[in-house]
Amino acid sequence: HLLPSPVPQEGQTGAPATRPAQEDPPPTQALPPPARHDRKAFARLLASEHPFTVEKFRHGSTRNYKQYHKVLRELRLCRLSAHTIETPDHTLLDCVGNVELETARATFFPRISPLPRDASEALAAGQSVRALKALLSNAAIDREVAQYIYKVFDIFDQVALWPEEFVTNVRARRQN
């Protein structure tokens, strides 16, 4: 008996009455979810599938008649600043090697103001890894964080990844 009992007609007795319909609660004013490309960038960062050299240079590969060599970690320098290893925390929070990146960061931080306390404390202490973890784990700002990550990925994707010294041309195979 999943259906409600019929409403008694005028003059009928003994028929069970149905409850009046309850109004739906008012919708919450939550922000819409991040765009698909923003969510994808956020997930790629969490899964270490990001475009930064710390991961890209970790494994060698061969494609399009070129051999891309594995690079020692200490040589995986930032393509924009060239003074430290290109890690997610460096690129998102510390890198000053590109005006567009600095502008994106300067726009991002006011959008999440006030900064979550744990992230603020970590940044003040110069602990960018801890600060990034705090930003990534705060559900209240995940939309803005995802948008910012996507923007930073886009900036780094515009810069050539493999320096010539890490690439060797491989002879094309002859086809018979």
Secondary structure, 3 states (H helix, E strand, C coil): CCCCCCCCCCCCCCCCCCCCCCCCCCCCCCCCCCCHHHHHHHHHHHCCCCCCHHHHCCCCEEECCEEECCCCHHHCECCCCCCCECCHHHHHHHCCCCHHHHHHHHHHHHHCCCCCHHHHHHHHCCCHHHHHHHHHCCHHHHHHHHHHHHHHHHHHHCCCCCCHHHEEECCCCCCC
